Amino acid sequence: MSEHKTKVYFPGLNGLRFFAALAVIITHVEMLKTMIGLRSRWNEPVFFNLGGLGVYFFFVLSGFLITYLLLSEKKQEGRISVRAFYLRRIFRIWPVYYLLIFAGFFIFPHISFLHLDYFQKFLPQHFWFKFGLFFFMLPNLALAMFPSVPHIGQTWSIGVEEQFYIIWPWIAKKFSNLFRVLIIFIILIVALKCAMLVLVHFIPHNYWINSIKAFIAMTKMECMAIGGLGACLLFNKKEKFLKLIYLPVVQLSAYILIPLLIFFTPEAIQDGIHLFYSVLFLVIIMNVSSNTKSLLKLENRVFNLLGNVSYGMYMYHMFVLVFVIRLSSFTFGLRGIEADIAHYGLGIAGTVLISILSYYIYERTFIRMKKKFTKVMSGNEAKSAQ
């Protein structure tokens, strides 16, 4: 075992984290306005798709970082400690997750100002079964089977990531050619999803089959696997591929194609569009984080702060937005551009403020515990040690 920990710090990724969280917030502002009964732009392509893109980005980034850190640990230590990996994830993810889950089931329902009438009426149905699914890290299964639980529906993606984390350290530990394993992993998941589409086509109105299909469709582990492919290329210094990814024309193509796909997604690839986005996001991630000639530079103190609290932004924003929208549009009667300024300005500012308070007052206690099980220094710890 090495006495000196490897330091892994990717500049600019905190900025990308913030913009991904912001994309989710923008979509949910318009979605919540619709649910509350206000005029919205939710059905316009940009506003409708941004939230999904933000989640896909988080998946790709998660796969990229986790895979790179596991490869670094394996090289440094000669092995991967699965126990330490799980404990690191628990201390970083679970405190905010379970705080929000308990608030969603036992506190928010008693605050009438935060009610979303459509979803509120479904909350008592199968209450304890749904709570059990959320408690055991299956929020994506709950969302596949039932209407969303108000203010905590976004946790479905946390479930996907946690389920990926269950299997990934074992795979990284066992196999030496991780790149090949990732390719096979992606092919198997895509094949499974295609099979489910065929099954639903022939048996279209079966509740259980449709629930399973929705659950599998939400399980975007292939996005994380695509991120892992980038990590393998970078870690193993595959210069031929890296030079291609770093080309200015490739970078520029990624920035151009993403908005084009938002507005002009061919119907034939609709069910697989997340794969295209994931590849484009990986190009951006790898350039911003490891290419000194990246067209996009995001390394600065403001983005580092916002990136650090982006997990909180993603988790807390729903109830903050509902509060702000109701307060500005119903209590103060704002309309038009004034309402938009309040919804977005106060909604984003309030979310950031609560996320900062959560990070420094609540989450950092657990982050310090997480450091006891750190094998490879990363993020702020690695940056401060440089």
Buried (B, 14 or more C-beta within 10 A) or exposed (E): EEEEBBBBBBBBBBBBBBBBBBBBBBBBBBBBBBBBEBEBBBEEBBBBBBBBBBBBBBBBBBBBBBBBBBBBBBEBBEEBBBEBBBBBBBBBBBBBBEBBBBBBBEEBBEEEEBBBEEBBEBBEEBEEEBBEBBBEBBBBBBBBBBBBBBBBBBBBBBBBBBBBBEEBBEBBBEEEEBBEBBEEBBEEBBEEBEEBEEBBEEEEEEEEBBBBBBBBBBBBBBBBBBBBBBBBBBBEEBEEBBEEBBBEEBBEEBBEBBEEBBEEBEEEEEEEBBBBBBBBBBBBBBBBBBBEEBEBEBBEEEBBBBBBBBBBBBBBBBBBBBBBBBBBBEEEEBEEEEBBEBBBEBBBEBBBEBBBBBBEEBBEEBBEBBEEBBBBBBBBBBBEEE
